[in-house]
Amino acid sequence: MPTSSNSPTKNTAALAVCIVVTFLAPTLGAWAMPGEWYASLTKPSWNPPSWIFGPMWTALYLMMATAAWLVWRRGGWAGQRGTLSLYLVQLALNAAWTPLFFGLKMPGPAFAEILLLLAAIVATALAFRGVSKVAAALLLPYIAWVAFASFLNFTLWRLNATKPSAPWTAPALSLHPPLRSDLSVSTAFRISQQDGPQKFLRKLSHCCPRLNGSFVVTLNGTLIQSAVPNI
């Protein structure tokens, strides 16, 4: 099949476009970082160290972009519309996984989504193979890594499926001015670990009605004015 262009400038520009479009996938999900939630998950012993993900994905995205560029060279967008459209579909699925898993903290739906991504990548590689065997080969590490990531996603989902959430702990509390010297907040009412913040403040308002005056409540260092009894 004839190449789209023999112009070095046009080929270089097309490669740059492929790289930029490909790296849009991680850029769109950059707001959804692993954070404390991911750090708190129970993980298998074979979970990769955090530092490996950045270099691995960078190398994979570069190979993906090169593969798309090699296909583009065999006819351009007009000649490879269907094949390159498949590439864009899998790229969109790639971009969706990070917000779903890390942003929304939904490993179950994320697992279903990554299976769709894996199927889309395989379909793209097969389509690329009909145009350029080198382009198809460049997607093989991507397929292997996403297959591994799918299994890791499933494992994290199952390991943490029934993990109870941490109970809410009553915040450190102080009153200004203080209550009677013989009445402390700790003895004025009993706080259960199952009490949420709203119930905690209701108990406080019932047991310490004087808070409706000029008192100020300090919760974890944050001053809250005297509207507590109206909660």
Secondary structure, 3 states (H helix, E strand, C coil): CCCCCCCHHHHHHHHHHHHHHHHHHHHHCCCCCCHHHHHHCCCCCCCCCHHHHHHHHHHHHHHHHHHHHHHHCCCHHHHCHHHHHHHHHHHHHHHHHHHHHHHCCCHHHHHHHHHHHHHHHHHHHHHHHCCCHHHHHHCHHHHHHHHHHHHHHHHHHHHCCCCCCCCCCCCCEEEECCCCCCCCHHHHCCCCCCCCHHHHHHHHHHHCHHHHCCCEEEECCEEECCCHHHC
